């Protein structure tokens, strides 16, 4: 009756325990014993799962599967999915095609970066197949997709630029991007993600914090 196993959940340990509580599945967060948090500690990120009846084990496995499939992971585009920046990729192509638009860029910028990105996106098409994708990162995304995890692309790039990238990669369930009025970056991105998924409803991977 006292048999149990330790399951490593990393930074998701606390969130998974909260989720299990809502599903009426009892697990214990052993990470709480590690203070201050220390990833080198063998108990960090671990939860304790009691080995009960077959029915109880099935209930736990169902909760674990549901958590994995419902808990979204947010990924950035610039500097993460690709090793460059869509704004500069598109601006270089625009100026190469029509150098005289350089006279308009300062006026667009004065109206905000969201406006600048939208105006450029309206005038240039980037061949997304030629972008410098981060291949090891793409492999990681494919693994997560096979596990059934919802993947969301959230980027400060304009929606017109982000959507073709997402379609080409073929792994994302949703795309959130700048729209000409809102520059989806830093605190603005965090606010948008929190409003949509909740304070603890997502993980974020990018080259800058939100």
Secondary structure, 3 states (H helix, E strand, C coil): CCCEEEEECHHHHHHHHHHHHHCCCCCEEHHHHCCCCCCCCCCCCEEEEECCCHHHHHHHHHHHHHHHHHCEEEECCECCCECCCHHHHHHHHHHHHCHHHHHHHHHHHHCCHHHHHHHHHHHCCCCHHHCCECHHHHHHHHHHHHCCCCEEEEEEEEHHHHHHHHHHHCCCCEEEEECCCCCCCHHHHHHHHHHHHCCCCEEEECCCCC
